[in-house]
Amino acid sequence: MSKIGVLAIQGDFLEHRQMLDLIDVESVEIRLPDQLKNVDGLIIPGGESTTIAQLIDIYQFREPIRKRVSAGLPVWGTCAGLILLANKLTSNRPSPLGLMEIEVNRNAFGRQVDSFESLIPITGITGPAYNCIFIRAPSIEKIGDSVEVLATLKNGTPIAVKQNHMLATSFHPELTRDPRIHELFSRIVEENR
C-alpha cells in the first residue's frame, strides 16, 4: 500500500490528510526534506504561495522536491501548490519549482471576496460534475505539449491538468467531502510505484 506525503509547512495540509483518511490511503505530514525519501507521492497544498515558497527555501526543500519529482515521484499541487509546480508565472514572485510545463497567473480570479464554487466535469473521475471551490485561485495561462487538460471553466480556462505523474488543480478538492480527485491522485501514485 502506498504512502502519500503532504507538505506541512503552511496551508491546508490537514484537510488533505482527512480526505486521504476517507479513502483509506496512508498519509504523513512532511516537515523536513529527509521525509521525502519515505513516501510514494507528494501533495503540495493550497495556502499562501509566497509564504510556502519562502518556507520551501528556508527548510531547503527546493532541490529535494525537484530531484524526487524529476525521478518520478508523483506530485499534486492544489491552488498555491499549482503555482509552485509551474515552470513560469506571469508575475515575478514567488519563485516556482519549475516542474510542470505551465504558465500560471496568481490570484487570477480576484480577492478572497471573489471566491466561488462551480460544478465542473473532470476527466479521470466518474459520476456527476465536481464541485470546484475557488479561493483566490490561480489560472493556467499557457500549457506545454505534454500537458493534458482534465477540466476547464466555461470560458476554456484550464483548472485541472496532468503531465505524466504530476497533477495540478487551481481549486481546492480538500475543502469538499468528495474524495474523487484524491482517489485519482492515489491511482497515479499506485501506477508509479
Buried (B, 14 or more C-beta within 10 A) or exposed (E): EBBBBBBBBBBBBEBBBBBBEEEEBEBBBBBEBEBBEEBBBBBBBBBBBBBBBBBBEEBEBBEBBEEBBEEEBBBBBBBBBBBBBBBEBBEEEBBBBBBBBBBBBBBBBEEEEEBEBBEBEBEBBEEEEBBBBBBBBBBBBBBEEEBBBBBBBEEEBBBBBBBBBBBBBBBBBBBBEBBBBBBBBBBBBBEBE
